[in-house]
Every structure is written in structure tokens, then in C-alpha cells.
Amino acid sequence: REDCGNRGSTLLVPWDQEELEFLNESLQKPTRHFWIGLSVPVAGTGWTRENGSDLDQDRFQLDLGERPGACGTLKGNEIHPQNCDTRLQWICHRESAEI
């Protein structure tokens, strides 16, 4: 999160299943996990975006799982819960700018 912030961006939060599939193709079907901007801060709350809003799970065709204290990772075209102190690479996202 800090590295993305230093780059004027935030951790990526996929918008829907199509974006997950686009990322999977763009990353050439990776076999490793990447940190993204999702977490399950408290049991029963579901996935939460980095900005505190809830993730609309209806936009995804997969079981996201809910494990309290877990952070979200992207692997292939799926989101997986992971222990938040696991060492992984990450994906930053920045809004496009008009030229």
C-alpha cells in the first residue's frame, strides 16, 4: 500500500470478472499471487475495498471466501484470501488522466 501511495496510486481493486480475466491475460496467466486492495477486517463483514467500501461480490463469478483478518490476492482470474503478512508482489492502479 505504501509503495503504491508513493507512486501516486493505490492497490488495484478489480471492478468485475471481466477485469479479472483481462488482468489474467495481461499478466500472461501468472501462477503466483499478487496483493490487491481488498481485505476482510472483521468476521461477517465480507470483502472490503482499501477505501473502506464493500466489494460488490455480485460482479464476480467466483467464490471469494471470507476469512477474518485476511487480505486479498489475485492469482490467475481469481481472488484468494491470504495472511496479510505474507511476502508477495503487488499491483498498483492509477486513474487515467485526460490529455
MIVEXDREN-829019 format. One line per 3 residues: number of its first residue (from 0); their letters; for each residue x, y, z of N, C-alpha, C. Coordinates in Angstrom, 1 decimal, decimal comma, padded with zeros to 4 digits. Example, Ala and Ser with C-alpha at 12.3 -4.5 7.8 and 13.67 -1.06 7.14 Angstrom:
<atoms>
0) AS) 013,2/-005,7/007,8/012,3/-004,5/007,8/013,2/-003,3/007,8 ~ 012,8/-002,2/007,1/013,7/-001,1/007,1/012,9/000,0/007,9
</atoms>
This chain:
<atoms>
0) RED) 000,8/-001,2/000,0/000,0/000,0/000,0/000,9/001,2/000,0 ~ 001,9/001,2/000,8/002,8/002,4/000,9/003,5/002,6/-000,4 ~ 004,0/001,6/-001,0/004,7/001,7/-002,3/003,8/002,3/-003,4
3) CGN) 002,6/001,8/-003,4/001,6/002,4/-004,4/001,3/003,8/-004,1 ~ 001,2/004,2/-002,9/000,9/005,6/-002,5/002,1/006,5/-002,9 ~ 003,3/006,0/-002,7/004,5/006,8/-003,2/004,5/007,0/-004,7
6) RGS) 003,8/006,1/-005,4/003,8/006,3/-006,9/002,5/007,0/-007,3 ~ 001,8/007,6/-006,4/000,6/008,3/-006,7/-000,6/007,4/-007,2 ~ -000,6/006,2/-006,6/-001,6/005,2/-007,0/-002,1/004,5/-005,7
9) TLL) -003,0/003,5/-005,9/-003,4/002,7/-004,8/-003,3/001,2/-005,3 ~ -003,5/000,3/-004,3/-003,5/-001,1/-004,7/-004,7/-001,4/-005,6 ~ -004,6/-002,1/-006,6/-005,6/-002,5/-007,5/-006,8/-003,1/-006,8
12) VPW) -008,0/-002,7/-007,2/-009,2/-003,5/-006,8/-010,0/-003,7/-008,0 ~ -010,1/-005,0/-008,5/-010,8/-005,3/-009,7/-012,2/-004,9/-009,7 ~ -012,7/-004,4/-010,8/-014,1/-003,9/-010,9/-015,1/-005,0/-011,1
15) DQE) -014,7/-006,0/-011,9/-015,7/-007,1/-012,2/-014,9/-008,3/-012,7 ~ -015,6/-009,4/-013,0/-015,0/-010,6/-013,5/-014,2/-010,4/-014,8 ~ -014,8/-009,5/-015,7/-014,1/-009,2/-017,0/-012,7/-008,6/-016,7
18) ELE) -012,6/-007,7/-015,8/-011,3/-007,1/-015,5/-010,4/-008,2/-014,9 ~ -010,9/-009,1/-014,1/-010,0/-010,2/-013,6/-009,5/-011,0/-014,8 ~ -010,3/-011,3/-015,7/-009,9/-012,1/-016,9/-008,9/-011,3/-017,8
21) FLN) -009,1/-010,0/-017,9/-008,1/-009,1/-018,6/-006,8/-009,1/-017,9 ~ -006,8/-009,0/-016,6/-005,5/-009,0/-015,9/-004,8/-010,3/-016,0 ~ -005,6/-011,4/-016,0/-005,0/-012,7/-016,1/-004,3/-012,9/-017,5
24) ESL) -004,9/-012,4/-018,5/-004,3/-012,4/-019,9/-003,1/-011,4/-019,9 ~ -003,2/-010,2/-019,4/-002,1/-009,2/-019,4/-000,9/-009,7/-018,6 ~ -001,1/-010,4/-017,5/000,0/-011,0/-016,8/000,5/-012,3/-017,3
27) QKP) -000,1/-012,7/-018,4/000,3/-014,0/-019,1/000,0/-015,2/-018,1 ~ -001,2/-015,2/-017,6/-001,7/-016,3/-016,8/-000,7/-016,7/-015,7 ~ -000,5/-015,7/-014,7/000,5/-015,9/-013,7/000,2/-017,1/-012,8
30) TRH) 001,2/-017,7/-012,2/001,0/-018,8/-011,3/001,2/-018,4/-009,8 ~ 001,6/-017,1/-009,6/001,8/-016,6/-008,3/000,7/-015,6/-007,9 ~ 000,7/-015,3/-006,6/-000,3/-014,4/-006,0/000,3/-013,0/-006,1
33) FWI) -000,6/-012,0/-006,2/-000,2/-010,6/-006,1/-001,2/-009,9/-005,2 ~ -000,7/-009,0/-004,3/-001,5/-008,3/-003,4/-002,4/-007,3/-004,2 ~ -003,7/-007,2/-003,8/-004,6/-006,2/-004,3/-005,3/-005,5/-003,1
36) GLS) -006,1/-004,5/-003,4/-006,6/-003,7/-002,3/-007,9/-004,2/-001,7 ~ -007,9/-005,4/-001,2/-009,1/-006,0/-000,6/-008,7/-006,6/000,8 ~ -009,6/-006,6/001,7/-009,4/-007,3/003,0/-010,7/-007,7/003,6
39) VPV) -010,7/-008,6/004,6/-011,8/-008,9/005,4/-011,5/-008,5/006,8 ~ -011,7/-007,3/007,2/-011,3/-006,8/008,5/-011,9/-007,5/009,7 ~ -013,2/-007,8/009,6/-013,9/-008,4/010,8/-014,8/-009,5/010,3
42) AGT) -015,0/-010,6/011,1/-015,8/-011,7/010,7/-017,2/-011,2/010,3 ~ -017,8/-011,7/009,2/-019,1/-011,4/008,8/-019,3/-010,1/008,0 ~ -018,2/-009,4/007,8/-018,3/-008,1/007,0/-018,1/-008,3/005,5
45) GWT) -017,5/-009,4/005,1/-017,3/-009,6/003,7/-016,0/-008,9/003,2 ~ -015,8/-008,9/002,0/-014,6/-008,2/001,4/-014,8/-006,7/001,4 ~ -013,8/-006,0/001,8/-013,8/-004,6/001,9/-012,7/-004,0/001,0
48) REN) -013,0/-002,9/000,3/-012,0/-002,2/-000,6/-011,1/-001,4/000,3 ~ -010,0/-001,1/-000,2/-009,0/-000,3/000,5/-009,6/001,0/001,1 ~ -010,5/001,6/000,3/-011,2/002,9/000,8/-012,3/002,7/001,8
51) GSD) -012,5/001,4/002,2/-013,5/001,1/003,3/-014,8/000,7/002,8 ~ -015,1/000,8/001,4/-016,4/000,4/000,9/-016,4/-001,1/000,7 ~ -017,6/-001,7/000,7/-017,8/-003,1/000,5/-017,6/-003,4/-001,0
54) LDQ) -017,0/-004,6/-001,3/-016,9/-005,1/-002,6/-018,2/-005,7/-003,1 ~ -018,7/-005,3/-004,3/-019,9/-005,9/-004,8/-019,6/-007,3/-005,4 ~ -019,9/-008,3/-004,6/-019,5/-009,7/-005,0/-020,4/-010,2/-006,1
57) DRF) -021,5/-009,6/-006,4/-022,3/-010,0/-007,5/-021,7/-009,8/-008,8 ~ -020,6/-008,9/-008,9/-019,9/-008,7/-010,1/-018,9/-009,8/-010,5 ~ -018,8/-010,7/-009,6/-017,8/-011,8/-009,8/-018,4/-013,1/-009,9
60) QLD) -017,9/-014,0/-010,8/-018,4/-015,3/-011,0/-017,5/-016,3/-010,2 ~ -017,2/-016,1/-009,0/-016,4/-016,9/-008,2/-016,7/-016,8/-006,7 ~ -016,3/-017,8/-005,9/-016,5/-017,7/-004,5/-015,3/-017,0/-003,9
63) LGE) -015,5/-015,9/-003,4/-014,4/-015,1/-002,8/-014,0/-015,5/-001,4 ~ -014,8/-016,3/-000,7/-014,4/-016,7/000,6/-014,4/-015,5/001,6 ~ -014,5/-015,8/002,8/-014,4/-014,7/003,8/-013,7/-015,2/005,0
66) RPG) -012,5/-014,8/005,2/-011,7/-015,2/006,4/-011,2/-014,0/007,1 ~ -011,8/-013,8/008,4/-011,4/-012,5/009,1/-009,9/-012,3/009,2 ~ -009,5/-011,1/009,0/-008,1/-010,7/009,1/-007,3/-011,1/007,8
69) ACG) -008,0/-011,6/006,8/-007,3/-011,9/005,5/-007,2/-010,7/004,6 ~ -006,2/-010,7/003,8/-006,1/-009,7/002,7/-006,3/-010,4/001,4 ~ -006,7/-009,6/000,4/-007,0/-010,2/-000,9/-005,7/-010,3/-001,8
72) TLK) -005,6/-011,4/-002,5/-004,6/-011,6/-003,5/-005,3/-012,0/-004,9 ~ -004,6/-011,7/-005,9/-005,0/-012,1/-007,3/-004,1/-013,2/-007,7 ~ -004,7/-014,3/-008,2/-003,9/-015,3/-008,8/-004,7/-015,8/-010,0
75) GNE) -004,2/-015,7/-011,2/-004,9/-016,0/-012,4/-006,1/-015,1/-012,5 ~ -007,3/-015,6/-012,6/-008,5/-014,8/-012,7/-009,4/-015,0/-011,5 ~ -008,7/-015,2/-010,3/-009,5/-015,4/-009,1/-008,9/-014,6/-008,0
78) IHP) -009,7/-014,3/-007,0/-009,3/-013,6/-005,8/-009,2/-014,6/-004,7 ~ -008,1/-014,6/-003,9/-007,9/-015,5/-002,8/-007,6/-014,8/-001,5 ~ -008,1/-015,3/-000,4/-007,7/-014,7/000,9/-006,3/-015,2/001,2
81) QNC) -005,5/-014,4/001,9/-004,1/-014,7/002,3/-003,8/-014,0/003,6 ~ -003,0/-014,6/004,4/-002,5/-014,0/005,6/-001,8/-012,6/005,2 ~ -002,2/-011,6/005,9/-001,8/-010,2/005,5/-000,3/-010,0/005,6
84) DTR) 000,5/-010,8/006,3/001,9/-010,5/006,5/002,7/-011,5/005,5 ~ 002,1/-012,1/004,6/002,8/-012,9/003,6/003,5/-012,0/002,7 ~ 004,8/-012,4/002,3/005,6/-011,6/001,4/005,2/-011,9/-000,1
87) LQW) 004,6/-011,0/-000,8/004,2/-011,1/-002,2/004,5/-009,9/-002,9 ~ 004,4/-009,9/-004,3/004,4/-008,8/-005,1/003,0/-008,1/-005,1 ~ 002,9/-007,0/-005,7/001,6/-006,3/-005,6/001,3/-005,6/-007,0
90) ICH) 000,1/-005,2/-007,1/-000,3/-004,5/-008,4/-000,9/-003,1/-008,0 ~ -000,4/-002,1/-008,5/-000,9/-000,7/-008,2/-001,8/-000,3/-009,4 ~ -002,7/000,7/-009,1/-003,7/001,2/-010,0/-003,7/002,7/-009,9
93) RES) -003,7/003,4/-011,0/-003,9/004,8/-011,0/-004,9/005,2/-012,1 ~ -005,8/006,1/-011,7/-006,8/006,6/-012,7/-006,1/007,2/-013,9 ~ -006,7/007,0/-015,0/-006,2/007,7/-016,2/-006,4/009,2/-016,2
96) AEI) -005,5/009,9/-016,8/-005,6/011,4/-016,9/-006,0/011,8/-018,3 ~ -006,8/012,8/-018,4/-007,1/013,4/-019,8/-005,9/014,2/-020,3 ~ -005,7/014,0/-021,5/-004,6/014,8/-022,2/-005,1/015,9/-023,0
</atoms>
